[in-house]
Amino acid sequence: MTVDMDGSDVHGRYDFIVCGTGPSGSVVAARLAENPQVRVLLIEAGGSDDVSEVMNPAQWPLNLGSERDWAFFAQPNSHLNGRAIPLNMGKVLGGGSSINVCVWARGHRNDWEHYAAEAGDKGWGYESVLGIYRRIEDWQGIPDPLRRGVGGPVHVQSAAKPQPIARAMVEAAQSLGLPAFESPNGEMMEGRGGVAINDLIIKDGRRSSIFRSYVYPLMGQPNLTVLTRTLVSRLIFQGKAVVGVEAIEGSTTRRYMAEHEVILSLGAIQTPKVLMQSGIGPAQELQRHGIPVLQHLPGVGRNHQDHVSFGCIFEYREPQPIGHGGSEATLYWKSDAGLARPDMFHCQVEFPVPSAETAALGVPEHGWTMFAGLAHPKSRGLLLLSGPDVDDPIRIEANTLSHPDDLRMAFANIELCRELGNAPVFDTLVKGEVLPGKLSPQAMKAYVRNSAVTYWHQCCTAKMGRDSMSVVNGRLKVYGVDRLRLADASILPDVTSGNTMAPCVVIGERAAEMIKADYRI
């Protein structure tokens, strides 16, 4: 779409337009707006985060399915016995960092080494990223000058006074020979892995989202404009240069112009959708919906990845309290010491969490869940348009468990969870295992397909790299398009070993560094 730069339909001119206030977009906007001479527009489709469901970490489940959730669903999947699983994503100031479980997980050393190799840029490597983590953290735990930072914008602390069930999980893992660490970040994620009490972004009992950490302190500055309940619908072009965005506020369509660049940070679903509906993506997919092809990039919407997990549920002897939103301990482990990165990613939750299908098997009123998660599933999904317009929903073909190795690893992960949950250290707290229990191979296969759920870590749908399926280069610029960068989980070549929020902050910091260097600001 071409627009008259002097047209009367232009509603604002800025140096940079950042679309999306999630963990990456908030960082980019704030870092650019630190310079009072730089005019920044930050656009969010959702509304205010100043509600108890966001600010009180314990209330995070109440956001699921609310107006603060995009409430995506994957398409029915034969590998999940025809189930269509929910894929919740944040639609509120702060994005996922405002509705998630507050877990701060940096990823494994070799995640970042792999990304550096894919990008051909050592700036994405572990040593560089470690420096970024030191700069952005305000770590409240045991000092570790090599790996942890203090005084940064992100308040990070170990879960304070974790519940007995979380402590028991750590002890149970140790009894099986896994090492325990003071933190699941730093040294633990430089080797084979281990078990630890979670690091969280909770300060004085309140959620400290990435929006609150970065953008909120700058909200009074005249050079920063934040629009809420504004849906970015399309990019505006002059030739092959992006010069602005079209956005919908209520029933009104407006246009905002960018003197320098537009940065899409809309997440792994909305970023590819806006690209495709703007004419950037697989030519055949765009032509199928009558969208003129501005730039053929076959990787847009492909390579969809997400962490998948399977709930193992145990019944308490007596009701137990729930701390910090219910997730206070985590485990990462390489089933084979020769692997580059952990393939097991287990998350403890202090209440029973069945899927809709496994709930029918009977769930205790009081209990806890160990999620047996695949850290690096091999299944790959894709995104398809259902039409050319902003109101046409995206089709998410997640293809969960479509790769046979993922089913095999599900069995191994569940077996470890069962061994952990039945360890003697739990005897004073736990009556026994409820799900899945000891099952035949065929019954276990059915349980895996019926219990599979997401960790809500969708990513990789506009990946960074140098092959024909890459969408952005190592500087996050979209191939074949000028004045457009992507900065969110969509650019990851593959999913991180762990929760994606902290890596998305790094993506935002890297994007801001590159933009500042390019424009000398």
Secondary structure, DSSP 8 states (H G I E B T S, - for coil): ----TT-TTEEEEEEEEEE--SHHHHHHHHHHHTSTTS-EEEE-SSB---SHHHHSGGGGGGGTTSTTB--EEB--BGGGTTB--EE--B-BTTGGGGTS--B-----HHHHHHHHHHHT-GGGSHHHHHHHHHHHEEE-SS--TTT--SSSSEEEEE-SS--HHHHHHHHHHHHTT--B-S-SSGGGGGSSEEEEE-EE-EETTEE--HHHHHTGGGTT-TTEEEE-SEEEEEEEEETTEEEEEEEEETTEEEEEEEEEEEEE-SHHHHHHHHHHHTTEE-HHHHHHTT---SEE-TTTT-SBB--EEEEEEEEESS-----GGG--EEEEE-SSTTSSS--EEEEEESS----TTGGGG---SSEEEEEEEESS----BEEEES-SSTTS-EEEE--TT-SHHHHHHHHHHHHHHHHHHTSGGGTTTEEEEEES-S--HHHHHHHHHHHEEE-S--B-TT-BSSSTT--B-TT-BBTT-BSEEE-SGGG-SS--SS-SHHHHHHHHHHHHHHHHHHHT-
